[in-house]
Amino acid sequence: MRDTIKQVGRVAQPYIGEKLLSYLCKMKGGKCASLPKMSLSGLLCTGLGSFAGIGLVAILSDIYKLPLLLPSFGASAVLLYAACHVPMAQPKNVIGGHLISAFMGVLVYQMFGDAWWTIALGVTLAIVAMTVTYTLHPPGGATAFVAVYTGQNFGFIISPVGVGALCLIIIALLVNNLSSERKYPDYWY
């Protein structure tokens, strides 16, 4: 019944029950492969990078009185210092993702203000824009959220967001390449 069947001069579609079953079967998933074990030098690079990167961003957060910015940069730190080989941790994605998301969040706030739906719109537009520009960086969603929620202006995009993302990248370049097991970045653009 999975294939379309011709019946008396018209094409019959699969039963609703079959479509629902097919849909639900997609959610079954498969077996998850474990992440590879990290060596001691890899762990040290991860720890050093995270401490230095988040420390620097925490100073920026303190200067700008924006503690809500730290969670999005904290999520970036996980990618940059513990999973630096994944596409979403590459400089283009980190910098582009945060800048685009900040822009979308600020734009939505400036146009529509602060409401539950503007937060949703800002994050949604950030996701769509990052996807279209091939700069997907999940923590960018939090950056867009912060921009709308805290009512930011366009200066927010460059500083603290752009400066913060650049600081994280510079620390990632310096620290990740200390280990012979790592190479960062895999690509710039």
C-alpha positions in Angstrom: 0.0 0.0 0.0 3.0 2.3 0.3 3.1 2.9 -3.4 0.4 4.9 -5.1 -2.3 2.6 -6.5 -4.5 3.3 -9.5 -8.1 2.6 -8.8 -11.0 3.1 -11.2 -9.5 6.0 -13.1 -8.1 7.9 -10.1 -4.9 7.8 -8.0 -5.4 6.7 -4.4 -3.1 8.2 -1.8 -1.6 6.1 1.1 -4.0 5.8 4.1 -3.7 8.5 6.8 -2.7 5.7 9.2 0.2 4.7 7.0 1.4 8.3 6.8 1.2 8.7 10.6 3.0 5.5 11.1 5.8 6.5 8.7 6.0 9.9 10.5 6.3 8.4 13.9 8.9 5.8 12.8 11.2 8.7 11.9 11.3 9.5 15.7 12.7 6.1 16.6 16.3 7.2 16.0 19.3 4.9 16.0 22.3 4.0 18.1 24.4 6.9 19.1 28.1 6.7 18.6 30.1 7.9 21.6 32.3 11.0 21.3 36.0 10.1 21.0 38.0 10.2 24.2 40.0 13.3 24.7 43.7 13.1 25.7 45.1 15.0 28.7 46.6 17.7 26.4 43.2 18.0 24.7 41.5 18.4 28.0 44.0 21.0 29.1 43.5 23.0 25.9 39.7 22.8 26.4 40.0 24.0 30.0 42.5 26.8 29.2 40.5 28.0 26.2 37.2 28.0 28.0 38.6 29.8 31.1 40.4 32.4 29.0 37.6 32.9 26.5 34.7 33.1 28.9 36.9 35.2 31.3 37.4 37.8 28.6 33.8 37.8 27.6 32.7 38.0 31.2 34.8 41.2 31.5 32.9 42.6 28.4 29.6 41.5 29.9 30.5 43.4 33.1 31.5 46.5 31.2 28.3 46.5 29.2 26.1 45.4 32.1 24.7 42.5 30.0 24.9 39.3 32.1 22.4 37.7 29.8 25.0 37.7 27.0 27.2 35.2 28.8 25.0 32.1 28.1 25.2 32.5 24.3 29.0 33.0 24.5 29.2 30.1 26.9 27.5 27.8 24.4 30.0 29.1 21.8 32.8 28.2 24.1 31.7 24.6 24.2 31.9 24.4 20.5 35.1 26.3 20.1 37.1 24.7 22.9 35.7 21.1 23.1 34.5 20.5 19.5 36.6 22.8 17.4 36.4 20.6 14.4 32.7 20.8 13.8 31.4 23.2 11.1 29.4 25.3 13.6 32.7 26.1 15.5 34.5 27.5 12.5 35.3 31.3 12.6 32.8 32.1 9.8 30.0 30.4 11.7 30.9 31.9 15.1 31.4 35.5 14.0 28.8 35.4 11.3 26.2 33.6 13.4 26.5 36.0 16.3 26.6 39.1 14.1 23.6 38.1 12.0 21.6 37.0 15.0 22.4 40.3 16.9 21.3 42.2 13.8 18.1 40.3 13.5 17.3 40.7 17.2 18.1 44.4 17.2 16.1 45.0 14.0 13.0 43.3 15.4 13.3 45.1 18.7 13.7 48.5 17.0 10.7 47.8 14.7 8.3 46.1 17.0 9.5 46.5 20.6 9.6 43.8 23.3 6.9 41.2 23.5 6.7 37.4 23.6 6.1 37.3 19.8 9.0 39.7 19.0 11.4 37.5 20.9 10.1 34.5 18.9 10.3 36.5 15.6 13.9 37.7 16.3 15.2 34.2 17.1 13.3 32.8 14.1 14.7 35.4 11.7 18.2 34.8 13.1 17.9 31.1 12.4 16.6 31.6 8.9 19.3 34.2 8.1 22.1 32.1 9.5 20.8 29.1 7.4 20.6 31.1 4.2 24.1 32.6 4.7 25.7 29.3 5.7 26.8 30.7 9.1 24.6 28.5 11.3 25.8 28.8 14.9 23.2 27.6 17.5 24.3 30.0 20.2 23.3 32.8 17.8 19.7 32.1 18.7 20.5 33.2 22.3 22.2 36.3 21.0 19.0 37.3 19.1 16.9 36.6 22.2 19.1 38.8 24.3 19.0 41.6 21.7 15.2 41.7 21.8 14.7 40.9 25.5 17.1 43.6 26.7 16.0 46.2 24.1 19.4 46.8 22.3 20.3 49.3 19.7 22.5 48.8 16.6 25.7 49.4 18.5 25.1 46.1 20.3 26.0 44.3 17.1 29.6 45.5 17.0 30.2 45.8 20.7 29.8 43.7 22.7 28.7 40.9 20.3 31.2 41.3 17.5 34.1 42.1 19.9 33.1 39.1 22.1 32.9 36.7 19.2 36.3 37.9 17.9 37.8 37.4 21.4 36.5 33.9 21.5 38.0 33.1 18.1 41.4 34.6 18.9 41.6 32.5 22.1 40.5 29.4 20.1 43.2 30.1 17.6 45.9 30.4 20.2 44.8 27.6 22.5 43.5 24.9 20.2 46.7 24.8 18.2 48.8 24.2 21.3 47.8 20.5 21.1 49.4 18.4 18.4 46.0 16.6 18.2 44.1 19.7 17.1 44.1 22.1 14.2 41.9 25.2 14.3 40.3 26.4 12.1 39.5 23.8 9.6 38.5 26.6 7.2 37.9 30.4 7.4 35.1 30.8 4.9 
